[in-house]
Amino acid sequence: MPTQAKRRSWQIVLVALIALPLLLVMLLTLQPLAFDLLATIATSLIIALCFAYYLPRLKHTPAALLLPLFLLWLFANYLFANFVSFYLQGTGLNQQFFFHFNFASLTETWGAYWPLTLFYTVWSGLLLISGYQLGCQRTQHSQSRNHLAFAFVVLALLINPDVRLASAFSAGMFGFNAVSSVDQIDWQRTGLNPEALQRGSTAIAGKNLLVIYMEGVDSVYTDESVFPGLTPNLNRFAANGLTLTNMRQVSGSEWTVGGLIATSCGTPLLQETSISGNTALFSSLLNETDCLGDILARADYRQTFMGGASLNFAGKGRFFKSHQFDRILGREELLAQLPDPDYVNGWGLYDDSLFAIALKEFDTLSASASPFNLTLLTVDTHHPNGEPSASCPAYPTIDNSILHSVHCTDYLIGNFIDSLEQHPAFADTLVVLMSDHLAMRNNAFGLFPEGYERKRLFIALNSEIKGSIDTLASPMDVAPTILELIGVQHDSQFLAGGNLLQDSHRAISNTVAINSEISYINSNLLTANPETEVFSIEKNGIAAFSLDNSIAGFSSEDNGLRVTADGLDPYFSLLLLPPETLRQPENQSVHITVYSPEPTTMEIYYAEDPRGEFTEAQKTTINLETGLNQVWAALPEDRFYRRIRIDPGQVPGDYVFESLVIMASDGV
């Protein structure tokens, strides 16, 4: 074959391979071919043509080809990532995609999505081979045309919507956020609750709690006019219980872990470093906020989470552990309880196996004198195809794997609850059935009515309140509403969620501005990173303290630091050294768990000068109740306070500090 014809053939192969995922994107999109999607496709094709033009014009040496082929590989990864996003979601690269973009997610989803990995390996390999072969077809090159091709690439990158999105995420990573201090938060306008920044200290138990998160099962499946007879049990429970009929999805709650956090913690899974992926949950994100598990633990509930998938995926296990669940059981922990260990799907346990084990766990928990919380997460209905359990009947109306899976999960939940109704503890147990998120792109989407307004499901059984509530709601309202339904008395507050049974409830708007403020609060005010610990009693001991004469006793004990005050204004102070791991430590916060003998006020003074005096202008005052208090206070930002003074209370007596931790962030 003549060189020119051979070169032309490889150019066609290269462009065709690049066009393949773009064609698949057009087939998989759930949205009209809007400007952003057309711009993504057009700019990708421009870059593909520039690669096809430029590669034959390189010097034919391995060194000359190395960089262009590496750039081609990066471009291929971008194209494939965009295709995967459309395959899983029906839309392009977004926050949800970046939250799942990490090594742990890739390894844990291998069993479910190995065909995608195989496709990527073959496709990207062919793309690199064609690029190399094209680079071997030497031809004359014009300097001016090379400059023109380069200009086209730059223009395409500037127009490409995904490049703009990645830039926005990168801006968030490097601190270029709309909100940079707590003073910029308009609490009244946003409707966010500033009291959520201080954790509660008391909780009194109520009913037991059973929560079943249903993977991607939303309102459209329960609509008899759309899918008759698909969910007879869910519809039966809805008719006999309490339903929330107007729960909308908001940013940061559109996937499983986002849904778990939003419904448990009253704040969506939004953070400033959004591109960090689900590894956020392997860190300390939201470890300074009260979630449902923390409040129930304070009321002495025994708590178990069970899900068929691996706990490692998205950091679910770490999240539940950090919020005080006693037993956290996923695929690896539950496999030993299966009669047939080979009876698993790509994600893990089938739902019939999960519910069979959950029956035993319910019995075990109810045998204790303590109240309990059993939380389950199903998996059979996972997009895009679903995998129904073998013990389920098929959906007779339409032959579709997702619909079979939804019908199966409904059948299993019906049997599970019918079995529990025979248990003595069931009458004193609130049962909550809810979506973890709206259904993502799956093989039943073509059966949904055009323009159908889908909402998240929420059904409560054994509640004293029956019927339906049509108040505009979000997933962040779930935890405070559940606490009301089970009768737990507590003093915790939620950042963006409220009790839907109260007339004063107002749903939080889902806007970019409010999301930016929530991201700042989640990352800086509701999160403390152990790696930036400046001081703790456990690490530094009591030798670091200087004491006032009004303190009669000061000793370290097994449960913390005991301070005995015999005067009306006792205090102790400490000198802080900047930690070596931080270049310019600043943005300090004080985290204290303290027992107070009576209601009183604690005062925290701070000074920049190691020898400076404490003044009333640099002081934070916190109210303490009798008993155990959890205290959080942020010191004014953009500086490092070397001296801290704590006045534990204005009344004599014993104050026991179970923990005293001072944190700081890196200002550089």
C-alpha positions as CSV (number, residue, x, y, z in Angstrom):
1,M,0.0,0.0,0.0
2,P,1.4,3.5,-0.9
3,T,2.5,5.5,2.1
4,Q,-0.1,8.2,1.7
5,A,-3.0,5.7,1.5
6,K,-1.6,3.8,4.5
7,R,-1.3,7.0,6.4
8,R,-4.9,7.9,5.5
9,S,-6.1,4.5,6.6
10,W,-4.5,4.8,10.0
11,Q,-5.9,8.4,10.4
12,I,-9.4,7.0,9.7
13,V,-8.9,4.2,12.2
14,L,-7.7,6.7,14.9
15,V,-10.6,9.1,14.4
16,A,-13.1,6.2,14.3
17,L,-11.8,4.8,17.6
18,I,-12.1,8.2,19.2
19,A,-15.6,8.7,17.8
20,L,-16.8,5.4,19.2
21,P,-17.2,6.5,22.9
22,L,-18.7,9.8,21.6
23,L,-21.3,7.9,19.6
24,L,-22.1,5.8,22.7
25,V,-22.5,9.0,24.7
26,M,-25.1,10.2,22.2
27,L,-27.0,6.9,22.6
28,L,-26.8,6.8,26.4
29,T,-27.7,10.4,27.2
30,L,-31.0,11.0,29.1
31,Q,-31.0,14.6,28.1
32,P,-31.7,16.5,24.8
33,L,-28.6,17.2,22.7
34,A,-28.0,20.5,24.4
35,F,-25.2,22.9,23.7
36,D,-22.8,21.4,26.4
37,L,-23.1,17.9,25.0
38,L,-22.7,19.0,21.4
39,A,-19.8,21.1,22.4
40,T,-18.1,18.2,24.2
41,I,-18.6,16.0,21.1
42,A,-17.5,18.7,18.6
43,T,-14.3,19.7,20.6
44,S,-13.3,16.0,21.1
45,L,-13.6,15.4,17.4
46,I,-11.5,18.5,16.7
47,I,-8.8,17.2,19.0
48,A,-9.0,13.8,17.4
49,L,-8.5,15.4,13.9
50,C,-5.5,17.3,15.2
51,F,-3.9,14.1,16.6
52,A,-4.5,12.5,13.2
53,Y,-2.9,15.4,11.4
54,Y,0.0,15.9,13.7
55,L,1.3,12.4,14.5
56,P,2.6,11.6,11.0
57,R,4.5,14.9,11.0
58,L,6.7,14.0,14.0
59,K,10.2,12.8,13.8
60,H,10.1,9.0,13.6
61,T,12.0,8.2,16.8
62,P,10.7,6.7,20.1
63,A,11.5,9.8,22.0
64,A,9.6,12.0,19.6
65,L,6.5,9.7,19.8
66,L,6.6,9.3,23.6
67,L,5.0,12.6,24.6
68,P,2.3,12.7,21.9
69,L,1.3,9.1,22.7
70,F,1.1,9.9,26.4
71,L,-1.1,12.9,25.6
72,L,-3.3,10.6,23.4
73,W,-3.6,8.2,26.3
74,L,-4.7,11.0,28.6
75,F,-7.2,12.1,26.0
76,A,-8.5,8.5,25.7
77,N,-8.9,8.3,29.5
78,Y,-11.0,11.5,29.4
79,L,-13.2,10.1,26.6
80,F,-13.7,6.8,28.4
81,A,-14.5,8.6,31.7
82,N,-17.1,10.6,29.9
83,F,-18.6,7.5,28.4
84,V,-18.7,5.7,31.8
85,S,-20.4,8.7,33.3
86,F,-23.1,8.5,30.7
87,Y,-23.3,4.7,31.0
88,L,-23.9,4.9,34.7
89,Q,-25.9,8.2,35.0
90,G,-27.2,9.2,31.7
91,T,-25.3,12.5,32.0
92,G,-21.7,13.8,31.7
93,L,-18.9,14.3,34.2
94,N,-20.3,15.8,37.3
95,Q,-19.8,16.0,41.1
96,Q,-21.1,12.5,41.5
97,F,-18.6,11.1,39.1
98,F,-15.7,12.8,40.8
99,F,-16.9,11.5,44.2
100,H,-16.6,7.9,42.8
101,F,-13.3,8.5,40.9
102,N,-10.7,6.7,43.1
103,F,-8.9,3.5,43.2
104,A,-11.0,2.0,46.0
105,S,-14.2,2.5,44.0
106,L,-12.6,0.9,40.9
107,T,-11.4,-2.2,42.7
108,E,-14.6,-2.7,44.7
109,T,-16.8,-2.5,41.6
110,W,-14.8,-4.9,39.5
111,G,-17.2,-7.7,40.0
112,A,-20.1,-5.7,38.8
113,Y,-18.5,-3.7,35.9
114,W,-15.7,-5.9,34.6
115,P,-17.0,-5.7,31.0
116,L,-16.3,-1.9,31.1
117,T,-12.7,-2.7,32.2
118,L,-12.3,-5.2,29.4
119,F,-13.7,-2.7,26.9
120,Y,-11.4,0.0,28.1
121,T,-8.3,-2.2,27.9
122,V,-9.0,-3.3,24.3
123,W,-10.2,0.1,23.1
124,S,-7.4,2.1,24.6
125,G,-4.8,-0.5,23.4
126,L,-6.1,-0.2,19.8
127,L,-6.1,3.6,20.1
128,L,-2.4,3.6,21.1
129,I,-1.5,1.1,18.4
130,S,-3.2,3.2,15.8
131,G,-1.4,6.4,17.1
132,Y,1.9,4.6,17.0
133,Q,1.3,3.3,13.5
134,L,0.3,6.8,12.4
135,G,3.4,8.2,13.9
136,C,5.5,5.8,11.8
137,Q,4.0,7.2,8.5
138,R,6.3,10.1,8.0
139,T,5.2,13.0,5.8
140,Q,6.2,16.6,5.0
141,H,5.1,19.2,7.6
142,S,4.4,22.9,7.5
143,Q,5.3,25.0,10.5
144,S,2.3,27.3,9.9
145,R,-0.1,24.3,9.7
146,N,1.4,22.9,12.9
147,H,0.7,26.2,14.6
148,L,-2.8,26.2,13.3
149,A,-3.4,22.6,14.6
150,F,-2.1,23.7,18.0
151,A,-4.4,26.7,18.0
152,F,-7.4,24.5,17.2
153,V,-6.5,22.2,20.2
154,V,-6.3,25.2,22.5
155,L,-9.6,26.6,21.3
156,A,-11.3,23.2,21.6
157,L,-10.1,22.9,25.2
158,L,-11.4,26.4,26.1
159,I,-14.8,25.5,24.6
160,N,-15.0,22.0,26.1
161,P,-17.5,22.0,29.0
162,D,-15.7,19.2,30.9
163,V,-12.5,21.2,31.0
164,R,-14.4,24.1,32.5
165,L,-16.0,21.7,35.0
166,A,-12.6,20.2,35.9
167,S,-11.3,23.8,36.4
168,A,-14.1,24.5,38.7
169,F,-13.3,21.4,40.8
170,S,-9.6,22.3,40.8
171,A,-10.5,25.8,42.0
172,G,-12.3,24.2,44.9
173,M,-9.3,22.0,45.6
174,F,-6.9,24.9,45.8
175,G,-9.2,27.1,47.9
176,F,-10.8,29.4,45.4
177,N,-14.2,29.1,46.8
178,A,-17.1,31.6,47.0
179,V,-17.1,31.3,50.8
180,S,-13.8,31.6,52.7
181,S,-14.9,32.4,56.3
182,V,-17.8,31.9,58.6
183,D,-18.5,35.6,58.5
184,Q,-19.6,35.3,54.8
185,I,-22.4,32.9,55.6
186,D,-25.9,34.5,55.6
187,W,-27.7,32.2,57.9
188,Q,-31.0,33.9,57.5
189,R,-31.0,33.9,53.7
190,T,-29.8,30.3,53.4
191,G,-32.0,28.9,56.1
192,L,-29.0,27.0,57.4
193,N,-28.9,26.4,61.2
194,P,-25.9,27.9,63.0
195,E,-26.8,25.9,66.1
196,A,-25.7,22.7,64.3
197,L,-22.1,23.9,64.7
198,Q,-22.3,22.9,68.4
199,R,-23.0,19.2,69.1
200,G,-25.7,18.1,71.4
201,S,-25.0,16.5,74.8
202,T,-28.2,14.6,75.8
203,A,-30.6,12.1,74.3
204,I,-33.4,10.0,75.9
205,A,-34.4,6.8,74.1
206,G,-37.7,6.1,72.4
207,K,-38.8,3.3,70.1
208,N,-36.6,0.9,68.3
209,L,-35.7,1.8,64.7
210,L,-35.4,-0.4,61.6
211,V,-34.3,1.5,58.4
212,I,-34.3,-0.1,55.0
213,Y,-32.5,1.9,52.2
214,M,-33.7,0.6,48.8
215,E,-31.1,1.0,46.1
216,G,-32.4,3.4,43.5
217,V,-36.1,2.6,44.1
218,D,-38.0,5.8,43.7
219,S,-41.6,6.9,43.2
220,V,-42.0,6.0,39.5
221,Y,-41.9,2.3,40.3
222,T,-44.7,2.5,42.8
223,D,-47.0,4.3,40.4
224,E,-49.7,1.8,39.4
225,S,-50.5,3.9,36.2
226,V,-47.0,3.4,35.0
227,F,-46.0,-0.1,36.3
228,P,-49.2,-1.9,37.5
229,G,-48.5,-4.5,40.1
230,L,-44.8,-3.9,40.3
231,T,-44.6,-3.0,44.0
232,P,-47.7,-4.4,45.7
233,N,-46.0,-4.5,49.1
234,L,-44.6,-1.0,49.1
235,N,-48.0,0.3,48.0
236,R,-49.6,-1.7,50.8
237,F,-47.3,-0.3,53.4
238,A,-47.7,3.2,52.1
239,A,-51.5,2.9,52.4
240,N,-51.2,1.8,56.0
241,G,-48.4,4.0,57.2
242,L,-47.0,7.5,57.0
243,T,-45.5,8.7,53.6
244,L,-43.6,11.8,52.6
245,T,-44.9,12.4,49.1
246,N,-42.8,15.5,48.1
247,M,-39.2,14.6,48.9
248,R,-36.9,16.1,46.2
249,Q,-33.3,15.2,45.5
250,V,-30.6,17.8,46.1
251,S,-26.9,18.2,45.2
252,G,-24.7,15.9,47.3
253,S,-27.4,13.3,47.8
254,E,-27.7,11.8,44.3
255,W,-25.7,8.6,45.0
256,T,-25.7,5.9,47.8
257,V,-23.2,7.4,50.2
258,G,-24.5,10.9,49.6
259,G,-28.0,9.7,50.3
260,L,-26.8,7.9,53.5
261,I,-25.1,11.0,54.8
262,A,-27.8,13.5,53.8
263,T,-30.5,11.4,55.5
264,S,-28.4,10.6,58.6
265,C,-26.5,13.9,59.2
266,G,-28.9,16.6,58.0
267,T,-26.3,18.0,55.5
268,P,-25.6,16.9,51.9
269,L,-22.2,15.3,51.0
270,L,-20.7,18.5,49.7
271,Q,-17.1,19.5,50.5
272,E,-14.6,21.9,49.1
273,T,-12.2,19.3,47.7
274,S,-14.9,17.6,45.6
275,I,-12.5,16.0,43.2
276,S,-11.0,13.9,46.0
277,G,-13.6,11.2,45.4
278,N,-15.2,8.9,48.0
279,T,-11.9,8.9,49.8
280,A,-13.4,11.9,51.6
281,L,-15.2,9.3,53.8
282,F,-11.9,7.6,54.5
283,S,-10.8,10.8,56.1
284,S,-12.5,12.7,58.9
285,L,-15.2,14.5,56.9
286,L,-18.2,15.4,59.1
287,N,-16.6,13.9,62.2
288,E,-17.7,17.0,64.2
289,T,-21.4,16.9,63.4
290,D,-24.2,14.9,65.1
291,C,-25.6,12.3,62.8
292,L,-28.5,10.0,63.6
293,G,-26.1,7.3,64.9
294,D,-24.4,9.7,67.3
295,I,-27.7,10.8,68.8
296,L,-29.0,7.3,69.2
297,A,-25.7,6.2,70.7
298,R,-26.1,9.0,73.2
299,A,-29.5,7.4,74.1
300,D,-27.8,4.0,74.6
301,Y,-29.1,2.4,71.4
302,R,-27.3,-0.7,70.1
303,Q,-26.7,-0.1,66.3
304,T,-26.1,-2.4,63.4
305,F,-25.6,-1.7,59.7
306,M,-25.9,-4.5,57.2
307,G,-25.4,-4.2,53.4
308,G,-24.7,-6.8,50.7
309,A,-21.9,-4.7,49.1
310,S,-18.4,-4.2,50.5
311,L,-17.9,-1.7,53.3
312,N,-14.7,-0.5,51.6
313,F,-16.7,0.9,48.6
314,A,-17.1,4.7,49.2
315,G,-16.0,4.4,52.8
316,K,-19.4,3.3,54.1
317,G,-17.8,1.2,56.8
318,R,-15.7,4.1,58.1
319,F,-18.7,6.4,58.1
320,F,-20.9,4.2,60.2
321,K,-18.0,3.4,62.6
322,S,-17.2,7.1,63.0
323,H,-20.8,7.7,63.9
324,Q,-21.0,5.1,66.6
325,F,-22.6,2.0,65.1
326,D,-21.6,-1.1,67.1
327,R,-21.7,-3.7,64.3
328,I,-21.0,-2.9,60.7
329,L,-21.4,-5.8,58.3
330,G,-20.8,-5.8,54.6
331,R,-20.0,-8.4,51.9
332,E,-16.8,-9.8,53.5
333,E,-18.3,-9.9,57.0
334,L,-21.6,-11.6,55.9
335,L,-20.2,-14.2,53.5
336,A,-19.5,-16.6,56.3
337,Q,-23.2,-16.7,57.1
338,L,-24.3,-17.8,53.7
339,P,-25.3,-21.5,53.2
340,D,-23.8,-21.2,49.7
341,P,-20.8,-18.8,49.6
342,D,-20.9,-18.9,45.8
343,Y,-24.5,-17.4,45.8
344,V,-23.4,-13.8,45.3
345,N,-23.6,-11.2,42.5
346,G,-21.2,-8.6,41.2
347,W,-21.8,-6.3,44.2
348,G,-22.0,-8.9,46.9
349,L,-24.9,-10.6,48.7
350,Y,-28.3,-10.9,47.0
351,D,-31.2,-9.3,48.9
352,D,-32.8,-12.5,49.9
353,S,-29.6,-13.5,51.7
354,L,-29.4,-10.1,53.3
355,F,-32.9,-10.2,54.7
356,A,-32.5,-13.8,56.0
357,I,-29.5,-12.7,58.0
358,A,-31.2,-9.5,59.1
359,L,-34.0,-11.5,60.6
360,K,-31.5,-13.1,63.0
361,E,-29.9,-9.8,63.7
362,F,-33.3,-8.3,64.6
363,D,-33.9,-11.1,67.0
364,T,-30.4,-10.7,68.6
365,L,-30.8,-7.0,69.0
366,S,-34.3,-7.3,70.5
367,A,-33.1,-9.8,73.1
368,S,-31.1,-7.0,74.7
369,A,-32.6,-4.6,77.3
370,S,-31.3,-1.7,75.2
371,P,-33.2,0.0,72.4
372,F,-31.8,-0.7,68.9
373,N,-31.3,0.6,65.4
374,L,-30.9,-1.9,62.6
375,T,-30.1,-0.2,59.2
376,L,-30.1,-2.2,56.0
377,L,-29.1,-1.4,52.4
378,T,-30.3,-3.4,49.5
379,V,-28.4,-4.0,46.3
380,D,-30.5,-6.2,43.8
381,T,-31.8,-3.1,42.1
382,H,-28.4,-1.5,41.3
383,H,-28.2,0.2,37.9
384,P,-27.9,-0.3,35.1
385,N,-29.3,-3.8,34.8
386,G,-30.1,-5.1,38.3
387,E,-29.7,-8.6,39.5
388,P,-32.8,-10.1,41.2
389,S,-32.5,-12.8,43.8
390,A,-33.1,-16.4,42.7
391,S,-36.0,-16.9,45.2
392,C,-38.1,-14.1,43.7
393,P,-41.0,-14.3,41.2
394,A,-40.5,-12.4,37.9
395,Y,-42.5,-9.3,37.2
396,P,-45.2,-10.7,34.9
397,T,-46.2,-7.5,33.0
398,I,-42.9,-6.5,31.4
399,D,-39.8,-8.6,30.8
400,N,-37.1,-6.2,32.0
401,S,-34.2,-7.0,34.4
402,I,-34.5,-3.8,36.4
403,L,-38.2,-4.2,36.8
404,H,-37.7,-7.8,37.8
405,S,-35.2,-6.6,40.4
406,V,-37.6,-3.9,41.8
407,H,-40.4,-6.5,41.9
408,C,-38.1,-8.9,43.7
409,T,-36.9,-6.4,46.3
410,D,-40.6,-5.4,47.0
411,Y,-41.4,-9.1,47.4
412,L,-38.5,-9.7,49.8
413,I,-39.3,-6.6,51.9
414,G,-42.9,-7.7,52.1
415,N,-41.9,-11.1,53.4
416,F,-39.4,-9.6,55.8
417,I,-41.8,-7.2,57.4
418,D,-44.6,-9.8,57.5
419,S,-42.2,-12.1,59.4
420,L,-41.2,-9.4,61.8
421,E,-44.8,-8.6,62.6
422,Q,-44.9,-11.9,64.5
423,H,-42.0,-10.8,66.7
424,P,-42.7,-9.3,70.2
425,A,-40.4,-6.3,69.6
426,F,-42.0,-5.3,66.3
427,A,-44.9,-3.3,67.9
428,D,-42.3,-1.0,69.6
429,T,-40.2,-0.6,66.4
430,L,-40.5,2.2,63.8
431,V,-39.9,0.8,60.3
432,V,-38.7,3.2,57.7
433,L,-38.5,2.3,54.0
434,M,-36.8,4.8,51.8
435,S,-34.8,5.4,48.6
436,D,-31.1,5.9,49.0
437,H,-31.3,8.1,45.8
438,L,-33.4,8.4,42.7
439,A,-33.0,5.7,40.1
440,M,-29.9,6.3,37.9
441,R,-29.8,5.4,34.2
442,N,-30.9,1.8,33.8
443,N,-32.5,-0.4,31.2
444,A,-36.0,0.6,32.3
445,F,-35.6,4.3,31.7
446,G,-37.1,4.0,28.2
447,L,-40.3,2.8,30.0
448,F,-40.6,5.9,32.2
449,P,-43.3,8.4,31.0
450,E,-41.7,11.5,29.3
451,G,-41.3,14.3,31.8
452,Y,-42.3,12.2,34.8
453,E,-41.5,14.0,38.1
454,R,-39.7,11.3,40.1
455,K,-39.4,11.7,43.9
456,R,-37.7,9.8,46.7
457,L,-39.7,7.3,48.6
458,F,-40.2,7.5,52.4
459,I,-42.7,5.2,54.1
460,A,-42.9,4.8,57.9
461,L,-44.7,1.9,59.6
462,N,-45.7,1.7,63.3
463,S,-45.9,5.5,63.5
464,E,-48.6,7.1,65.6
465,I,-49.1,9.4,62.6
466,K,-50.7,8.0,59.5
467,G,-51.5,9.3,56.0
468,S,-49.3,11.5,53.8
469,I,-47.3,14.7,54.2
470,D,-47.0,16.7,51.1
471,T,-44.6,19.3,52.6
472,L,-41.7,20.1,50.3
473,A,-38.8,18.0,51.7
474,S,-35.3,17.0,51.1
475,P,-33.2,14.0,52.3
476,M,-31.7,16.3,55.0
477,D,-35.1,16.4,56.7
478,V,-35.1,12.6,57.3
479,A,-33.0,12.3,60.5
480,P,-34.8,15.0,62.5
481,T,-38.2,13.6,61.4
482,I,-37.2,10.0,62.3
483,L,-36.1,11.2,65.8
484,E,-39.5,12.8,66.3
485,L,-41.3,9.6,65.1
486,I,-39.5,7.3,67.5
487,G,-39.8,9.8,70.3
488,V,-36.1,10.4,71.1
489,Q,-35.7,13.5,73.1
490,H,-32.4,15.3,72.2
491,D,-30.7,18.6,72.0
492,S,-28.9,18.2,68.7
493,Q,-29.4,20.4,65.7
494,F,-29.1,19.8,62.0
495,L,-27.4,22.1,59.5
496,A,-29.8,21.8,56.6
497,G,-32.6,19.6,57.8
498,G,-35.7,20.0,59.9
499,N,-38.5,18.1,61.5
500,L,-41.2,17.7,58.8
501,L,-43.8,17.2,61.6
502,Q,-43.4,20.8,62.7
503,D,-45.3,23.7,61.1
504,S,-42.2,25.9,61.0
505,H,-40.3,23.6,58.7
506,R,-38.8,25.2,55.6
507,A,-36.9,23.2,53.0
508,I,-33.4,24.3,52.1
509,S,-33.1,25.7,48.5
510,N,-30.8,23.8,46.2
511,T,-28.7,26.6,44.7
512,V,-25.1,27.0,43.8
513,A,-24.6,29.8,46.4
514,I,-26.1,27.7,49.2
515,N,-24.1,24.6,48.2
516,S,-20.9,26.7,48.3
517,E,-21.7,27.7,51.9
518,I,-22.6,24.2,52.9
519,S,-19.3,22.9,51.4
520,Y,-17.4,25.4,53.4
521,I,-19.3,24.5,56.6
522,N,-18.9,20.8,56.1
523,S,-15.2,21.1,55.3
524,N,-14.1,23.6,57.9
525,L,-16.7,23.8,60.7
526,L,-18.1,20.3,60.9
527,T,-14.8,18.5,60.2
528,A,-11.7,18.2,62.3
529,N,-8.7,16.5,60.8
530,P,-6.6,14.5,63.2
531,E,-3.5,15.3,61.2
532,T,-3.7,18.9,62.3
533,E,-4.1,18.3,66.0
534,V,-2.2,21.0,67.9
535,F,-2.9,19.8,71.4
536,S,-4.7,17.1,73.3
537,I,-4.7,15.9,76.9
538,E,-3.9,12.4,75.7
539,K,-0.9,13.5,73.6
540,N,0.5,16.4,75.7
541,G,-0.5,15.4,79.3
542,I,-1.1,17.8,82.2
543,A,2.4,19.2,82.4
544,A,1.5,21.8,79.6
545,F,-1.0,23.6,81.9
546,S,-0.6,26.6,84.1
547,L,-3.1,26.9,86.9
548,D,-5.0,29.7,88.7
549,N,-5.1,29.7,92.5
550,S,-8.8,29.1,92.4
551,I,-8.1,25.5,91.2
552,A,-7.8,23.2,94.3
553,G,-7.2,20.0,92.4
554,F,-5.9,19.1,88.9
555,S,-5.2,15.5,88.1
556,S,-5.2,13.1,85.2
557,E,-7.6,10.1,85.6
558,D,-8.7,7.2,83.5
559,N,-11.8,9.1,82.2
560,G,-9.9,12.3,81.5
561,L,-8.7,15.4,83.3
562,R,-10.3,16.3,86.7
563,V,-10.4,20.0,87.6
564,T,-11.6,20.8,91.2
565,A,-12.5,24.5,91.6
566,D,-13.0,26.2,95.0
567,G,-13.3,29.7,93.7
568,L,-15.8,31.6,91.5
569,D,-13.5,32.2,88.5
570,P,-11.0,29.3,88.1
571,Y,-9.0,28.9,85.0
572,F,-6.0,27.1,83.5
573,S,-3.9,28.1,80.5
574,L,-1.5,26.5,78.1
575,L,1.2,27.6,75.6
576,L,0.9,26.1,72.2
577,L,3.8,25.4,69.9
578,P,3.1,25.4,66.1
579,P,3.1,21.8,64.9
580,E,6.0,20.9,62.5
581,T,3.6,19.5,60.0
582,L,2.0,22.9,59.3
583,R,3.9,25.8,57.7
584,Q,1.5,28.5,58.9
585,P,-1.0,27.0,61.3
586,E,-4.2,29.0,61.6
587,N,-8.0,28.7,61.8
588,Q,-7.9,27.1,65.2
589,S,-10.9,25.3,66.9
590,V,-11.3,24.0,70.4
591,H,-13.2,20.7,70.9
592,I,-14.1,19.7,74.5
593,T,-16.1,17.0,76.1
594,V,-16.6,18.1,79.7
595,Y,-18.8,17.1,82.7
596,S,-20.1,20.1,84.6
597,P,-21.5,19.9,88.2
598,E,-24.1,22.6,87.6
599,P,-25.4,24.9,84.8
600,T,-22.7,27.5,84.2
601,T,-20.7,29.2,81.5
602,M,-17.3,28.2,80.1
603,E,-15.0,30.9,78.8
604,I,-12.2,30.4,76.3
605,Y,-9.6,33.2,76.0
606,Y,-6.9,33.3,73.3
607,A,-3.8,35.5,72.6
608,E,-1.3,35.6,69.8
609,D,1.7,36.7,71.9
610,P,3.1,33.9,74.1
611,R,3.6,36.5,76.8
612,G,0.5,38.6,76.1
613,E,-2.4,39.3,78.4
614,F,-5.8,37.8,78.0
615,T,-8.5,40.4,77.2
616,E,-12.3,40.4,77.1
617,A,-12.1,41.3,73.4
618,Q,-10.6,37.9,72.6
619,K,-13.0,35.6,74.4
620,T,-15.6,33.0,73.5
621,T,-18.4,32.1,76.0
622,I,-20.3,28.8,76.0
623,N,-23.2,27.7,78.1
624,L,-22.8,24.4,80.0
625,E,-25.6,22.2,81.3
626,T,-25.4,19.9,84.3
627,G,-23.7,16.6,83.2
628,L,-21.8,15.8,80.0
629,N,-21.4,18.6,77.5
630,Q,-19.8,18.5,74.0
631,V,-18.3,21.9,73.2
632,W,-17.0,23.3,69.9
633,A,-15.6,26.8,69.4
634,A,-13.9,28.3,66.4
635,L,-11.3,30.9,67.1
636,P,-11.1,34.0,64.8
637,E,-9.4,33.0,61.5
638,D,-6.2,33.8,59.7
639,R,-3.8,33.7,62.7
640,F,-2.3,31.3,65.2
641,Y,-3.1,31.8,68.8
642,R,-0.1,30.7,71.0
643,R,-1.8,31.0,74.4
644,I,-5.2,29.5,75.3
645,R,-6.9,30.0,78.6
646,I,-10.0,28.0,79.6
647,D,-12.3,29.1,82.5
648,P,-14.3,25.8,83.0
649,G,-17.2,27.4,84.9
650,Q,-18.3,30.0,87.3
651,V,-19.3,27.6,90.2
652,P,-17.2,25.6,92.5
653,G,-17.0,21.8,92.0
654,D,-15.4,19.1,89.9
655,Y,-15.2,19.5,86.1
656,V,-14.1,16.4,84.3
657,F,-12.6,16.9,80.8
658,E,-13.0,13.6,79.0
659,S,-11.3,15.2,76.0
660,L,-9.7,18.6,75.1
661,V,-8.4,18.9,71.6
662,I,-7.2,22.0,69.8
663,M,-7.0,21.8,66.0
664,A,-5.4,24.1,63.4
665,S,-5.3,24.1,59.6
666,D,-2.4,24.9,57.3
667,G,-2.7,28.5,56.1
668,V,-0.3,28.1,53.2
